[in-house]
């Protein structure tokens, strides 16, 4: 049977040189920093783009006081932003009795170009007078326009 003495065991315990360990550690740290920097750059860029497109919506949609004739609600809407089209306009009609409210429905106006003014008409099929109308563009959902009846 073969026996090992303590001096021969130490020959199996070779480690990585401290210089190589330091170089590997620095390379690993730089790689992680590069990955985080790339992620941060793309994240900030996408957030800036999203905020920029939302900022164009502020004040773009304008609606005049609505008019009701019979069961027809009409409201004139304008696009005050010279840079964007307001698309897929929708209308909601609110009554004093919440059970009568008309949820968002597609309007007769699908596109409102820069500087355009058009009239949205909706048949409510109700004989009572609404309290307000809300107009929303699908590309600017966070900036609806609420207008109230006199």
Long-range contacts (C-beta under 8 A, 24 or more apart in sequence): 54-140, 54-142, 56-81, 56-83, 56-84, 56-140, 57-81, 57-84, 57-137, 57-139, 57-140, 57-142, 57-143, 58-143, 59-143, 60-84, 60-86, 60-137, 60-140, 60-143, 61-86, 61-112, 61-135, 61-137, 61-140, 61-143, 61-144, 61-145, 62-145, 63-133, 63-135, 63-145, 63-147, 64-147, 65-147, 65-148, 65-149, 65-150, 66-130, 66-132, 66-133, 66-147, 66-149, 68-124, 68-129, 68-130, 68-149, 71-123, 71-124, 71-125, 71-126, 71-127, 72-121, 72-122, 72-123, 72-124, 73-121, 73-122, 73-123, 73-124, 73-130, 73-133, 74-119, 74-120, 74-121, 74-122, 75-119, 75-120, 75-133, 75-135, 75-147, 76-117, 76-118, 76-119, 76-120, 77-109, 77-112, 77-117, 77-118, 77-119, 77-120, 77-135, 77-145, 78-112, 78-115, 78-116, 78-117, 79-112, 79-113, 79-114, 79-115, 79-116, 79-117, 80-115, 81-114, 82-114, 82-115, 83-114, 84-114, 84-139, 84-140, 85-111, 85-112, 85-113, 85-114, 85-139, 86-111, 86-112, 86-137, 86-139, 86-140, 87-111, 87-112, 87-137, 87-138, 87-139, 88-137, 88-138, 88-139, 89-120, 89-135, 89-136, 89-137, 89-138, 90-135, 90-136, 90-137, 90-138, 91-120, 91-122, 91-133, 91-134, 91-135, 91-136, 92-133, 92-134, 92-136, 93-122, 93-124, 93-130, 93-132, 93-133, 94-130, 94-131, 94-132, 94-133, 94-134, 95-126, 95-128, 95-130, 95-131, 96-128, 96-131, 97-128, 100-126, 100-128, 102-126, 104-134, 104-136, 107-135, 112-137
